[in-house]
């Protein structure tokens, strides 16, 4: 029967495409079909011939009898190389020196060192400098060496698959980021465009209210104005979220008296508080704060509106401003009323999230806490929610 010789240095072989299952008393992996290339180096010709006979059925074996010969093949051949097996003690160049020089050109190739010496320094050098997969002593055991080579090639295949998957994930991430940016820009554009007709409706509604109207017309106009105001508030909230999330909202930190923020908020809430016979109990030992008055004002008005809306009638809302040991200031708002389930707490900061069990769609858009969370990110803070014995407490630290 005619023998088929496998390629030596300078000869190239074609690797068939496809996949089959390669196994060797180890975990099974999908290994590309065809023979992976392994490069065997030893200054003893008999040894490289023995390695060829041992592996030629499974792998394409390339032989070299010196480090220089191996480097020459590596330089002139760009085909993938799964494994390098080299002897340590060779003239002119040791196995460790050879493996170290292959790290730049073939960083993903797995490396095995063979030696007839149990030289601890060689082992340490091989691990540290040559980045070997395994160290084996001569004379090698054919079964042990065969299993080691199979596992080394499996490791190479897995690393290639992982590399490909990482490329695919990176591409998918880039596409998602592009899509997310496009979504944000689209939302900003649409909401800006909505403001123009809304402004016209509001202005003409105001002019119409100054004319003589019958009872039905007044009722219709009131409904139009209420719906337009709700739509405008929704547009403003969405724009605020998008600008905060895309870093388009410019904020400035300054020092100011808390009353500058709190007094106008309390005046704005006065009617809603009276409708539910609620009061706000303020406890604060802090007068001056340094942060963004825009962020603080927007967050406090929304949190107090929530406390008023979902709090029990005829009960006080507590508003505490505390100085923490970390020198931060905690703003905490607590209302008596139904607790918030863990399921809702996990989702409540997501834009446009509504839960009919705790929110009435006729009085809210589900954006209040999302706006707060987006704004607080700009000052490196965030909202925390916890249920109390008889209500809900919401706080954030500045």
C-alpha positions in Angstrom: 0.0 0.0 0.0 1.3 3.4 -0.9 2.2 5.7 2.0 1.2 9.3 2.0 3.8 11.6 3.4 2.7 14.6 5.3 4.2 18.0 4.6 7.5 19.0 6.1 8.9 22.6 6.2 8.1 24.6 3.2 5.1 22.5 2.1 1.5 23.7 2.4 -1.6 21.6 2.9 -5.2 22.4 2.2 -7.6 22.1 5.1 -11.2 20.9 4.2 -14.0 23.1 5.4 -16.9 21.9 7.7 -17.2 20.4 11.2 -17.0 17.1 12.9 -16.7 15.8 16.4 -13.2 15.3 17.8 -12.9 13.5 21.1 -10.2 11.9 23.2 -11.3 10.7 26.6 -12.1 14.3 27.5 -15.0 16.6 27.1 -16.4 16.7 23.6 -16.1 19.9 21.6 -17.1 20.8 18.0 -13.8 21.0 16.3 -13.5 22.2 12.7 -13.4 19.4 10.2 -10.0 18.5 8.7 -6.6 18.3 10.2 -5.3 21.1 12.5 -1.7 22.0 12.0 0.8 21.2 14.7 4.5 22.2 14.5 7.0 19.8 16.0 10.6 20.9 16.7 13.4 18.7 17.9 17.1 18.6 16.9 16.9 14.8 16.9 15.4 13.7 13.5 14.1 10.4 15.0 12.1 12.3 17.6 10.3 14.5 15.1 9.6 11.4 13.0 8.2 9.7 16.0 5.9 12.7 16.7 4.8 12.6 13.0 3.9 9.0 13.2 2.0 9.5 16.4 -0.1 12.4 15.2 -0.4 12.2 11.4 -3.7 10.4 11.4 -5.4 13.3 13.3 -3.3 16.3 12.5 -1.2 17.9 9.8 2.3 17.6 11.2 4.9 20.1 10.2 8.5 19.1 11.2 11.5 21.2 12.0 14.9 20.2 13.5 15.9 23.6 14.9 14.4 26.8 16.3 15.6 28.8 13.3 13.9 26.4 10.8 10.7 26.6 12.8 10.7 30.4 12.8 11.4 30.5 9.1 8.3 28.3 8.5 6.2 30.5 10.8 7.3 33.6 9.0 6.5 32.3 5.5 3.2 30.5 6.3 0.2 32.4 7.4 -2.1 29.4 7.9 -3.6 28.9 11.3 -1.4 26.9 13.6 -3.1 25.1 16.5 -0.1 23.8 18.4 3.7 24.0 18.8 5.5 21.1 20.4 9.2 21.8 21.0 12.2 20.2 22.7 13.9 22.4 25.3 17.6 21.5 24.8 18.5 22.4 21.3 21.7 24.0 19.9 21.6 27.7 19.1 18.1 28.3 20.5 16.3 26.6 23.4 12.7 25.6 23.3 11.8 28.4 25.8 13.5 31.0 23.6 11.7 29.7 20.6 8.3 29.8 22.2 8.9 33.2 23.6 9.7 34.5 20.0 6.5 32.9 18.7 4.3 34.9 21.1 4.1 38.0 18.9 3.4 36.2 15.5 1.2 33.4 16.9 -0.3 34.6 20.2 -3.2 32.2 20.0 -1.3 29.0 19.3 -1.0 26.6 22.2 2.5 25.5 23.3 3.9 22.3 24.8 7.5 21.9 26.0 9.3 18.5 25.9 12.6 17.9 27.7 14.7 15.1 29.0 15.8 17.2 32.0 13.8 17.9 35.1 15.3 21.4 35.3 13.1 23.5 37.6 14.5 26.8 36.1 13.5 25.6 32.6 10.0 24.8 33.8 9.6 28.2 35.4 11.0 30.0 32.3 8.7 28.0 30.0 5.7 29.0 32.0 6.6 32.7 32.5 8.3 33.5 29.2 7.0 30.9 26.7 3.5 30.7 28.1 3.3 27.0 27.7 0.1 24.9 28.0 1.9 21.9 29.5 5.5 20.6 30.3 6.3 17.0 29.6 9.5 15.0 30.2 11.2 12.6 27.9 10.8 9.8 27.3 7.2 10.7 26.8 4.3 8.3 27.3 2.5 8.1 23.9 -1.0 7.9 25.5 -0.3 10.8 27.8 1.2 12.9 25.1 -1.7 12.0 22.7 -4.3 13.1 25.3 -2.4 16.2 26.1 -2.2 17.2 22.4 -5.9 16.5 21.9 -6.8 18.7 24.8 -4.4 21.4 23.6 -6.0 21.5 20.2 -9.5 21.5 21.8 -8.3 24.5 23.8 -7.2 26.2 20.6 -10.5 25.5 18.9 -12.5 26.9 21.8 -10.3 30.1 21.9 -11.0 30.6 18.2 -14.7 30.1 18.7 -14.7 32.5 21.6 -12.8 35.1 19.6 -15.4 34.8 16.8 -18.2 35.1 19.3 -16.6 38.1 20.9 -16.4 39.8 17.4 -20.0 39.1 16.8 -21.0 40.4 20.3 -18.9 43.6 19.7 -20.6 44.1 16.4 -24.1 43.5 17.9 -23.2 45.9 20.7 -22.2 48.6 18.2 -25.4 48.1 16.3 -27.4 48.4 19.6 -25.6 51.5 20.6 -26.2 53.1 17.2 -29.9 52.1 17.4 -30.1 53.5 20.9 -28.6 56.8 19.8 -31.0 56.9 16.8 -33.9 56.3 19.1 -32.9 59.1 21.5 -32.4 61.6 18.6 -35.7 60.6 17.1 -37.5 61.1 20.5 -35.9 64.5 20.9 -36.8 65.5 17.4 -40.4 64.3 17.6 -41.0 65.9 21.0 -39.5 69.2 19.8 -41.9 69.1 16.8 -44.8 68.4 19.0 -44.2 71.5 21.0 -45.1 73.8 18.1 -48.7 72.6 17.6 -49.2 72.3 21.4 -48.2 75.9 21.8 -50.7 77.0 19.2 -53.5 75.0 20.9 -52.7 76.5 24.3 -52.5 80.0 22.9 -55.7 79.8 20.9 -57.5 78.1 23.8 -56.5 81.0 26.0 -57.9 83.5 23.5 -61.1 81.5 23.1 -61.6 81.5 26.9 -61.8 85.3 26.8 -64.8 85.2 24.4 -68.4 84.7 25.2 -69.1 81.0 25.5 -72.2 79.0 26.5 -72.1 76.3 29.2 -71.3 73.4 26.8 -68.6 75.3 25.0 -66.9 76.2 28.3 -67.0 72.5 29.3 -65.5 71.5 25.9 -62.8 74.2 26.1 -61.9 73.1 29.7 -61.4 69.5 28.5 -59.3 70.7 25.6 -57.1 72.8 27.9 -56.7 69.9 30.4 -55.7 67.4 27.8 -53.3 69.8 26.1 -51.7 70.6 29.5 -51.3 66.8 30.1 -49.8 66.3 26.7 -47.4 69.2 27.2 -46.3 67.9 30.5 -45.6 64.5 28.9 -43.6 66.0 26.1 -41.6 68.1 28.6 -40.9 65.0 30.7 -39.7 62.9 27.7 -37.5 65.7 26.5 -36.0 66.1 30.0 -35.3 62.3 30.3 -33.7 62.1 26.8 -31.5 65.2 27.3 -30.4 63.9 30.7 -29.7 60.4 29.4 -27.8 61.6 26.4 -25.8 64.2 28.4 -27.3 67.1 26.5 -28.7 68.7 29.6 -26.2 71.2 30.9 -26.3 71.6 34.7 -24.4 74.0 37.0 -23.7 73.4 40.7 -24.0 76.4 42.9 -24.6 77.2 46.6 -28.1 78.4 47.6 -30.6 78.5 50.4 -33.0 75.6 50.5 -35.9 77.9 51.0 -35.3 79.2 47.4 -36.3 75.7 46.2 -38.8 74.5 48.9 -41.1 77.6 49.2 -42.2 77.7 45.5 -42.8 73.9 45.6 -45.0 74.1 48.6 -47.0 76.9 47.0 -47.4 74.9 43.9 -48.7 71.9 45.9 -51.0 73.8 48.2 -54.2 73.2 46.2 -53.5 69.4 45.8 -52.7 69.1 49.5 -55.9 70.9 50.6 -58.0 68.6 48.3 -56.8 65.6 50.4 -56.5 67.4 53.7 -52.8 66.6 53.8 -49.9 68.6 55.4 -46.2 68.5 55.0 -44.1 68.2 58.1 -40.6 69.6 57.4 -37.6 68.8 59.5 -34.3 70.3 58.4 -31.1 71.4 60.1 -29.6 72.4 56.8 -30.1 75.8 55.3 -27.4 76.0 52.6 -26.7 73.4 50.0 -24.4 73.1 47.0 -25.7 71.3 44.0 -27.7 71.9 40.9 -30.8 73.9 41.8 -32.4 72.6 38.5 -31.9 69.0 39.5 -32.9 69.4 43.1 -36.1 71.4 42.3 -37.3 69.0 39.6 -36.7 66.0 41.7 -38.3 67.3 44.9 -41.5 68.6 43.2 -42.0 65.2 41.5 -41.4 63.2 44.7 -43.7 65.4 46.8 -46.4 65.2 44.0 -46.1 61.4 44.2 -46.4 61.5 48.0 -49.5 63.7 47.7 -51.1 61.5 45.0 -50.5 58.1 46.5 -50.5 59.1 50.2 -53.5 58.6 52.5 -55.9 61.5 52.9 -55.8 63.6 56.1 -52.3 62.3 56.9 -49.0 64.2 57.1 -46.2 63.9 54.6 -42.8 64.1 56.3 -39.9 65.8 54.5 -36.6 65.4 56.3 -33.2 66.9 55.3 -30.4 65.2 57.1 -26.7 65.6 57.2 -24.9 62.3 56.9 -21.5 61.3 58.5 -20.1 61.2 54.9 -20.9 65.0 54.7 -23.6 64.2 52.1 -27.1 65.6 52.6 -30.1 63.2 52.5 -33.5 64.3 51.3 -36.1 61.9 52.5 -39.9 62.0 51.8 -42.3 59.6 53.6 -46.0 59.3 53.2 -48.6 57.0 54.8 -50.4 54.7 52.3 -50.1 51.5 50.4 -46.7 49.9 50.2 -44.9 49.2 46.9 -44.3 45.6 46.0 -40.9 44.3 45.1 -42.1 43.5 41.6 -43.1 47.1 41.0 -40.0 48.5 42.7 -37.8 46.7 40.1 -39.7 48.3 37.2 -40.9 51.6 38.5 -37.8 53.6 37.2 -38.3 52.3 33.6 -39.7 54.9 31.2 -43.4 54.7 30.6 -43.9 51.9 33.1 -47.5 51.9 34.5 -49.0 49.6 37.1 -52.7 50.1 37.4 -52.6 48.7 40.9 -50.8 51.7 42.2 -51.1 54.3 39.5 -54.2 55.9 38.0 -53.6 56.6 34.4 -55.8 59.6 34.4 -53.5 61.4 36.9 -50.0 60.3 35.9 -47.8 59.3 33.0 -45.5 56.9 34.8 -42.5 59.2 34.1 -42.1 61.0 37.4 -39.6 58.7 39.0 -37.8 58.1 35.7 -37.2 61.8 35.3 -35.9 61.9 38.9 -33.5 59.0 38.4 -32.2 60.4 35.1 -31.6 63.8 36.6 -29.9 62.5 39.8 -27.4 60.5 37.6 -26.1 63.9 36.5 -25.1 64.7 40.1 -23.9 61.2 40.9 -26.9 60.2 43.0 -30.0 58.1 42.7 -33.4 57.3 44.3 -33.9 54.6 46.9 -37.4 53.3 47.9 -38.3 51.4 51.0 -41.5 50.4 52.5 -42.2 51.5 56.1 -44.6 50.1 58.7 -47.4 52.3 57.4 -46.3 53.7 54.1 -43.4 54.4 51.7 -40.2 56.3 52.1 -38.2 57.7 49.2 -34.7 59.3 49.6 -31.6 60.3 47.8 -28.2 61.7 48.9 -26.4 64.8 47.4 
